[in-house]
């Protein structure tokens, strides 16, 4: 089971692969859309890759609730348990 720090680092790597954003820019308080400029198509790719990396399921109806990187980290952390 990954720690929150490991989840954040993993998400940062996934976001970097999908968007080219530097991993340091992916912080807990950053909004995927407002701060990181991630569109819905890229977000779905990020979600699928995160599901594979962390062995969790993120239902489509939950994705819209993942506004910030912190939301996603918390969701994955809880989903692992």
C-alpha positions as CSV (number, residue, x, y, z in Angstrom):
1,X,0.0,0.0,0.0
2,X,1.4,3.4,-1.1
3,X,1.7,6.3,1.4
4,X,0.2,9.6,0.5
5,X,3.6,10.9,-0.4
6,X,4.2,7.9,-2.8
7,X,0.7,8.5,-4.3
8,X,1.5,12.2,-4.9
9,X,4.8,11.3,-6.5
10,X,3.1,8.6,-8.7
11,X,0.4,11.0,-9.7
12,X,3.0,13.6,-10.6
13,X,4.8,11.1,-12.8
14,X,1.5,10.2,-14.5
15,X,0.6,13.8,-15.1
16,X,4.1,14.5,-16.4
17,X,3.8,11.6,-18.9
18,X,0.4,12.8,-20.1
19,X,0.9,16.6,-20.2
20,X,4.6,17.3,-20.0
21,X,4.1,19.3,-16.8
22,X,7.1,19.2,-14.5
23,X,6.5,16.8,-11.6
24,X,7.3,19.6,-9.1
25,X,4.2,21.5,-10.3
26,X,1.9,18.7,-9.2
27,X,1.1,19.8,-5.6
28,X,-1.7,18.8,-3.3
29,X,-3.4,22.2,-3.5
30,X,-3.3,22.5,-7.3
31,X,-6.6,22.2,-9.2
32,X,-6.3,19.8,-12.2
33,X,-8.3,22.2,-14.4
34,X,-7.5,25.7,-13.1
35,X,-3.8,25.4,-12.1
36,X,-2.6,22.5,-14.2
37,X,-4.8,23.1,-17.3
38,X,-5.7,19.4,-17.6
39,X,-8.7,18.8,-19.9
40,X,-11.3,16.0,-19.4
41,X,-9.7,13.7,-22.0
42,X,-6.3,14.0,-20.3
43,X,-7.9,13.6,-16.9
44,X,-9.5,10.3,-18.0
45,X,-6.1,9.0,-19.1
46,X,-4.5,10.1,-15.8
47,X,-7.3,8.3,-13.9
48,X,-6.9,5.1,-15.9
49,X,-3.1,5.2,-15.4
50,X,-3.6,5.9,-11.7
51,X,-6.0,3.0,-11.3
52,X,-3.4,0.7,-12.9
53,X,-0.4,2.1,-10.9
54,X,-2.2,2.0,-7.5
55,X,-4.5,-1.0,-8.1
56,X,-7.6,0.9,-7.3
57,X,-10.9,1.6,-9.1
58,X,-12.0,5.2,-9.5
59,X,-15.7,5.2,-10.8
60,X,-16.5,7.7,-13.5
61,X,-19.0,9.5,-11.2
62,X,-16.2,10.0,-8.7
63,X,-13.8,11.6,-11.2
64,X,-15.8,14.9,-11.3
65,X,-15.2,15.2,-7.5
66,X,-11.4,15.0,-7.9
67,X,-10.9,18.8,-8.3
68,X,-7.4,19.0,-6.8
69,X,-4.4,16.8,-6.7
70,X,-5.1,16.4,-3.0
71,X,-8.6,15.1,-3.7
72,X,-7.1,12.5,-5.9
73,X,-4.4,11.5,-3.4
74,X,-7.0,11.2,-0.6
75,X,-9.3,9.1,-2.9
76,X,-6.6,6.7,-3.9
77,X,-5.3,6.5,-0.3
78,X,-8.8,5.6,0.9
79,X,-9.5,3.2,-2.0
80,X,-6.4,1.2,-1.2
81,X,-7.6,0.3,2.3
